[in-house]
Amino acid sequence: MIKHAKKLSLILFLGVFLSFEGFAQVPTSMNPSGTGDRQFKVDTVYSIRPIREDDKMYQIAVWRRIDLREKYNLPLYGSGDSKSNGIVNNIYKAVVEDNALEVFADEEFTQPLSIAEFQNNFWMAANGDSIFVKNLYYLDFREDFLFDKHHSQTKFDVKYLELVMPSETNSNAGQKSVAFIRFKDFYNHFKDHPEAKWINFQNASKELTYDQAFDLRLFRSVVRKYANRNDALIVDMVDPSHPNPELQAFLDALEFEYKLLDYENALWEW
């Protein structure tokens, strides 16, 4: 009788143990197929390193502009007068010559562009004149600034790039969107194309591919917009009666940058 009782107790113990093992959850970063974690929503379309939505303690969308003419951004702009080895021309070649990047007319990625439409947007100003690559010096992008509570880190999750024709290049008819590109597509393409690179004019042995340059944030950008209830650009939120609205918009963009820094610093204060 005692022997049967011991066997029954052992069976019950193993059953409870195995049931706990079966329902145990592990972090997605350690085992993506861990029980339960497979049901968490993750952005696999735009993000290079997807983060589970439930791990985002804080998130705000930010729209930025890289002006390639700025001294800090010259390694992306390219060398020589034509800038044929710069990031804009390399994107053009990836779209037209390699057919490796999909391009779209809108940031929702619902209106795909044909190669012919992209070429027309890329080369033609509003008055029909042809333009040079060096005159396409705006590269905009949208990213999420977020705090990943699973890894206790603030992160920049870039979603897409936008090629923009400046108003001066577009016959002073206002800036024009040339195309939108998923950042994930851009990143995965150029990490395998070392000939397209962030140029180190002082030390050629330390030149980097574009994926590395973006990972290291080797660019200077200005915030043009952040998520707000009116979906307005920073410049549009400036009082119209202000004597210099563009300068005030720049100062407001810097103030927003400092708020992000303060947020990150405050996370570790006691």
C-alpha positions as CSV (number, residue, x, y, z in Angstrom):
1,M,0.0,0.0,0.0
2,I,2.8,2.4,0.9
3,K,4.6,1.5,-2.3
4,H,1.5,2.3,-4.4
5,A,1.1,5.6,-2.5
6,K,4.7,6.6,-3.3
7,K,4.2,5.8,-6.9
8,L,1.1,7.9,-7.0
9,S,2.8,10.8,-5.3
10,L,5.7,10.6,-7.9
11,I,3.3,10.6,-10.8
12,L,1.4,13.7,-9.4
13,F,4.7,15.5,-8.9
14,L,5.9,14.8,-12.4
15,G,2.6,15.9,-13.8
16,V,2.7,19.3,-12.0
17,F,6.4,19.8,-12.9
18,L,5.8,19.1,-16.6
19,S,2.7,21.3,-16.7
20,F,4.8,24.2,-15.3
21,E,7.5,23.5,-17.8
22,G,5.0,23.5,-20.7
23,F,3.6,26.9,-19.8
24,A,6.9,28.6,-18.8
25,Q,7.6,31.8,-20.7
26,V,11.0,33.0,-21.8
27,P,12.0,36.3,-23.2
28,T,11.6,36.7,-27.0
29,S,15.1,37.9,-27.3
30,M,16.4,34.6,-25.9
31,N,13.9,32.3,-27.6
32,P,11.4,33.8,-30.1
33,S,9.3,30.6,-30.0
34,G,8.8,30.7,-26.3
35,T,5.3,29.8,-25.3
36,G,3.1,32.8,-25.2
37,D,5.6,35.3,-26.7
38,R,4.6,34.3,-30.3
39,Q,1.4,36.2,-29.8
40,F,3.0,39.6,-29.1
41,K,2.6,42.2,-31.8
42,V,5.9,43.0,-33.5
43,D,6.7,45.3,-36.5
44,T,8.4,43.1,-39.0
45,V,7.7,45.3,-42.0
46,Y,9.8,48.5,-41.3
47,S,11.9,47.8,-38.2
48,I,15.4,46.4,-38.5
49,R,15.4,45.0,-35.0
50,P,11.7,44.5,-34.1
51,I,10.7,45.2,-30.6
52,R,7.6,43.7,-29.0
53,E,4.9,46.3,-28.6
54,D,4.3,45.3,-25.0
55,D,8.0,46.0,-24.3
56,K,7.6,49.7,-25.3
57,M,7.2,51.7,-22.1
58,Y,7.3,55.0,-24.0
59,Q,7.2,55.9,-27.7
60,I,6.9,59.0,-29.8
61,A,7.1,59.4,-33.6
62,V,9.7,61.9,-34.8
63,W,10.3,63.2,-38.4
64,R,13.8,64.4,-39.1
65,R,15.7,66.0,-42.0
66,I,19.4,65.4,-43.0
67,D,20.8,68.3,-45.0
68,L,23.7,66.7,-46.8
69,R,25.4,70.1,-47.4
70,E,26.2,70.4,-43.7
71,K,29.8,69.8,-42.8
72,Y,28.9,66.9,-40.5
73,N,26.9,65.2,-43.3
74,L,29.4,65.6,-46.1
75,P,30.6,61.9,-45.8
76,L,27.0,61.0,-46.9
77,Y,26.8,63.7,-49.6
78,G,29.7,62.3,-51.5
79,S,32.9,63.7,-53.1
80,G,33.6,65.8,-56.1
81,D,31.2,68.2,-57.9
82,S,28.8,65.5,-59.2
83,K,28.4,63.7,-55.8
84,S,28.0,60.5,-57.9
85,N,29.3,58.4,-55.0
86,G,26.9,60.0,-52.4
87,I,24.0,58.4,-50.7
88,V,21.3,59.9,-53.0
89,N,22.9,58.6,-56.2
90,N,23.5,55.2,-54.6
91,I,19.8,55.0,-53.7
92,Y,19.0,55.9,-57.3
93,K,21.2,53.1,-58.7
94,A,19.7,50.6,-56.2
95,V,16.2,51.5,-57.5
96,V,16.8,51.8,-61.2
97,E,19.9,49.7,-62.0
98,D,19.6,47.0,-59.4
99,N,15.8,47.0,-59.0
100,A,16.5,46.2,-55.4
101,L,14.4,48.8,-53.6
102,E,10.7,49.4,-53.8
103,V,9.7,53.0,-53.9
104,F,6.3,54.6,-53.1
105,A,4.6,58.0,-53.5
106,D,3.2,58.1,-49.9
107,E,4.3,57.5,-46.4
108,E,1.6,54.9,-45.9
109,F,3.2,52.8,-48.7
110,T,-0.1,52.3,-50.5
111,Q,1.0,53.9,-53.8
112,P,3.9,52.1,-55.4
113,L,5.9,54.0,-58.0
114,S,7.2,52.5,-61.3
115,I,10.8,53.0,-62.2
116,A,9.8,55.4,-64.9
117,E,7.7,57.5,-62.4
118,F,10.6,57.4,-59.9
119,Q,13.0,58.6,-62.6
120,N,10.7,61.4,-63.6
121,N,10.3,62.5,-60.0
122,F,14.1,62.3,-59.4
123,W,15.4,64.2,-62.4
124,M,12.6,66.7,-63.4
125,A,11.9,70.0,-61.7
126,A,8.4,71.7,-61.7
127,N,9.2,73.7,-64.8
128,G,10.4,70.6,-66.7
129,D,14.2,71.3,-66.4
130,S,16.6,68.5,-65.6
131,I,18.5,68.6,-62.4
132,F,21.8,67.3,-61.0
133,V,22.1,64.7,-58.2
134,K,24.0,67.3,-56.1
135,N,20.9,69.4,-56.0
136,L,19.0,66.7,-54.1
137,Y,20.5,67.3,-50.7
138,Y,17.5,66.7,-48.4
139,L,17.1,63.2,-46.9
140,D,14.2,63.0,-44.6
141,F,13.3,60.1,-42.4
142,R,10.7,59.0,-39.8
143,E,11.6,57.1,-36.6
144,D,10.2,56.2,-33.2
145,F,12.1,57.3,-30.1
146,L,11.2,54.7,-27.5
147,F,12.2,53.1,-24.3
148,D,12.5,49.3,-24.4
149,K,11.7,48.2,-20.9
150,H,12.8,44.6,-21.6
151,H,16.4,45.8,-22.2
152,S,16.2,49.0,-20.2
153,Q,17.4,51.1,-23.2
154,T,16.2,54.1,-25.2
155,K,16.3,53.3,-28.9
156,F,15.8,55.0,-32.3
157,D,13.6,52.8,-34.5
158,V,13.8,54.2,-38.1
159,K,10.8,53.4,-40.2
160,Y,11.4,54.9,-43.6
161,L,13.4,57.3,-45.7
162,E,12.1,60.1,-47.9
163,L,14.0,61.6,-50.8
164,V,13.0,65.3,-51.0
165,M,13.7,67.8,-53.8
166,P,14.3,71.2,-52.2
167,S,12.2,74.1,-53.3
168,E,15.2,75.9,-54.8
169,T,15.9,72.8,-57.0
170,N,12.2,72.5,-57.8
171,S,12.1,75.9,-59.6
172,N,11.1,77.6,-56.3
173,A,7.7,75.8,-56.6
174,G,7.9,74.3,-53.1
175,Q,9.7,71.1,-52.0
176,K,8.7,67.9,-53.7
177,S,8.7,64.3,-52.4
178,V,10.6,62.2,-54.8
179,A,9.9,58.8,-53.2
180,F,9.5,56.9,-49.9
181,I,11.6,53.9,-49.1
182,R,11.2,51.4,-46.3
183,F,14.2,51.7,-44.0
184,K,14.4,47.9,-43.6
185,D,14.8,47.5,-47.4
186,F,17.5,50.3,-47.5
187,Y,19.4,48.8,-44.6
188,N,19.4,45.2,-45.8
189,H,20.4,46.2,-49.3
190,F,23.4,48.4,-48.5
191,K,24.8,46.2,-45.8
192,D,25.8,43.9,-48.6
193,H,27.1,46.7,-50.9
194,P,30.3,48.1,-49.3
195,E,31.0,50.1,-52.5
196,A,28.3,52.5,-51.3
197,K,29.7,54.0,-48.2
198,W,30.0,56.8,-45.6
199,I,33.2,58.4,-46.8
200,N,35.9,59.2,-44.3
201,F,37.9,61.9,-46.0
202,Q,40.6,61.8,-43.4
203,N,41.1,58.0,-43.1
204,A,39.9,55.7,-46.0
205,S,40.5,52.6,-43.8
206,K,37.6,53.7,-41.5
207,E,34.9,54.2,-44.2
208,L,31.6,52.5,-43.3
209,T,28.6,51.0,-45.1
210,Y,25.3,53.0,-44.8
211,D,23.8,50.5,-42.4
212,Q,26.8,51.0,-40.0
213,A,26.6,54.8,-40.4
214,F,23.0,54.8,-39.4
215,D,23.5,52.4,-36.5
216,L,26.2,54.8,-35.2
217,R,24.0,57.9,-36.0
218,L,26.8,59.4,-38.0
219,F,24.7,62.3,-39.3
220,R,23.3,65.5,-38.1
221,S,19.5,65.9,-38.4
222,V,16.9,68.5,-37.5
223,V,13.5,67.6,-36.2
224,R,10.8,68.8,-38.5
225,K,7.8,67.3,-36.7
226,Y,6.9,65.1,-33.8
227,A,3.6,63.4,-33.0
228,N,1.1,66.1,-31.9
229,R,-2.7,66.3,-31.9
230,N,-2.8,68.6,-35.0
231,D,-0.2,66.6,-37.0
232,A,1.6,69.9,-37.7
233,L,5.1,70.6,-38.6
234,I,7.1,72.5,-36.0
235,V,7.3,75.5,-38.3
236,D,3.5,75.5,-38.6
237,M,3.2,75.7,-34.8
238,V,5.1,78.9,-34.6
239,D,3.1,82.1,-34.2
240,P,2.5,83.5,-37.7
241,S,3.2,87.0,-36.4
242,H,6.7,86.0,-35.3
243,P,9.4,88.2,-37.1
244,N,11.5,85.1,-37.9
245,P,9.4,81.9,-37.9
246,E,12.1,79.7,-39.4
247,L,14.6,80.6,-36.7
248,Q,12.0,80.1,-34.0
249,A,11.1,76.7,-35.5
250,F,14.8,75.7,-35.4
251,L,15.0,76.7,-31.7
252,D,11.8,74.8,-31.0
253,A,13.3,71.7,-32.7
254,L,16.4,72.0,-30.4
255,E,14.1,72.4,-27.4
256,F,12.4,69.1,-28.3
257,E,15.7,67.4,-28.7
258,Y,16.7,68.5,-25.2
259,K,13.4,67.1,-23.9
260,L,14.3,63.7,-25.3
261,L,17.7,63.9,-23.6
262,D,16.1,64.9,-20.3
263,Y,13.7,62.0,-20.6
264,E,16.5,59.6,-21.1
265,N,18.6,61.1,-18.2
266,A,15.6,61.1,-15.8
267,L,15.1,57.4,-16.4
268,W,18.1,56.6,-14.2
269,E,17.5,59.2,-11.4
270,W,16.4,58.1,-8.0
